[in-house]
Amino acid sequence: MGGRGKGEGKSDASKQEAASLLTDKGYKDAVDEMAKATVVKPTDLDEKSIKYLDFLEANGGRSIEGIQHLQKSLESLTRDHVQHWPAYVYKILKSFDQKAYEAMKLSEGKRVRPPRTAKDPSAADKEKNVGKFPVSNFSFNAAAPAFVPGAAWGSAPAAAPVPVGVEVGESPPR
């Protein structure tokens, strides 16, 4: 029994199941046409993608437009370009109509996940940091005593260190 290497991710049963999800759909011909024109296979449309296309079809009859958007977005890609095709296909479909995606999620009683933020801090994040150390108006105390390594810190100098093996109060051997 081999590992799930390239091209071995889905069993024949799951491929047939994915293909059977499209059998009675009005947009099946558009999916087949897209599969001929791009590297996307009909089995790359998972249940979430099909559910979203069904929602588009039921709410405005725009599933074929969504598939055309998907086809246009995937024209220049090779199969090796993407590691997980079902997730990538769903992401592109969601970008077709963000409001329809949000409406679908709300109709299911689920919350809509906000988009992931970029690594650059936004203006709102910068405003939150105003007044914090690296951003605030900070100045060093010019009257502070100079740091001297090994010197005692504070008001009274500390007693000389006691050598190892000598009890406190005894004098060290000579």
Salt bridges, closest charged atoms under 4 A:
ASP32 OD2 - LYS28 NZ 3.01
ASP44 OD2 - ARG79 NH1 2.56
ASP54 OD2 - LYS25 NZ 2.95
GLU65 OE1 - ARG62 NE 3.75
ASP80 OD1 - LYS6 NZ 3.67
ASP97 OD2 - ARG62 NH1 2.50
GLU108 OE2 - LYS51 NZ 3.28
ASP125 OD1 - LYS128 NZ 3.65
